[in-house]
Amino acid sequence: MFFLGRGSQSRHQTLLWRLVVLMLPAVFHAPMPALPQSSQPPATAPPNAASDSTAFLSADYLPLNLGNRWIYSKAESRFKKTDTVRIEIISAPIIRWRTWYIFSQLPFAPGLESANNVPIRYDTDTKRFVRLAQEGEVPLFPAGEDSDANFDASVDENGRAVRNRVSYLTCADCTDSGMEMVFDRGMGVTAIQVTHPWGTESYELKSAEVNQRKFGDPIPVNKPKEPGAKPTGPIISRADPTLSLTVEKKASGAHFRLKVKNPTESFLSFNFSSSQKFDFVVRERESGFEIWRWSKGNFFTQVVHNQALLPEQEWEFEFFWDFKDNERNDIQKGEYFVSGILTTRDPRESEPTALTVP
């Protein structure tokens, strides 16, 4: 079965004699059946099957759920070698007040050939999958007027649209470059063919576990590492952030600024038990007695959630303290210590900073 979209007929005619034709396994040996993929005439292709060339893709063509995983067989015509590629959604942190799904890798997506820890979400407003990059949110699969790519119905060898199947096509009329990526509704990416000047590169889905449904061959369990094996590095880092506190004394009070920085190249995931993220505390220097706490008297929503700090990024919290204690009385002259706190379930506290009043 061919999976060339109807928008790439010129590529089909030009390259068919020299390209490796992508084929899905004839049968998925699955405990639960895969979605139906019967052939239909192009004129009766169902909605969301991209019967017309479009820049959009509905959310169920790449299911986003923690634990979803796909295993592909990767082949290259240049070196005649085959590799196994494992892709998994390993975390679902809240970043900038939105839930993102962290893919361990996605090497066939444009611009992500060697990337790890890829944050992805589906934007319902633009009807596109987006990824988080340094410049902000960018389309995961660029398509439309600003790109040479689009989504189109996948067709079989007779040119008939295949139900619940969509192709993502780049440079459809090129003879020595371009890509076709096949999406099956409810399962994700099932086949990819990339054309290079030197030949072709292809991915074929062998097994998957999507939304707790299993397809294809059993997914192998990762074996424990051999003693002495070198670590490959964490994907979601368990390292501690760097906390730095600055105290700027004023005539009528002091300005506190707490910076929380992720010093690693991985995501730092933090668990909070409420909407509170930070705190400031002032203690007497000699006795350690607490005289003021920013959060005292404030109300916070009691909701457990995770929030991630991007690599090499930082959070900043600040407050102006007016030299009054928790009872709103003026404090006495003397020596104090100020601390900033990241109020995770296991709170992190900065090194104390000395403050003399007045």
Secondary structure, DSSP 8 states (H G I E B T S, - for coil): ----BGGGHHHHHHHTTTS------S----SS------EE-GGG--TTS-SS-BS---GGGS---TT-EEEEEEEETTTTEEEEEEEEEEE--EETTEE-EEEEE-TTSTT-TT-EEEEEEEETTTTEEEEEETTEEEESS--STTSSEEEEEEE-TTS-EEEEEEEEEESTT-SS-EEEEEEETTTEEEEEEEEETTEEEEEEEEEEEETTEEEES---------TT------SEE----EEEEEEEE-SS-EEEEEEEE--SSSEEEEEESSS--EEEEEEETTT--EEEETTTT-------EEEEE-TT-EEEEEEEE-SB-TTS-B--SEEEEEEEEE-SSS-EE---EEEEE-
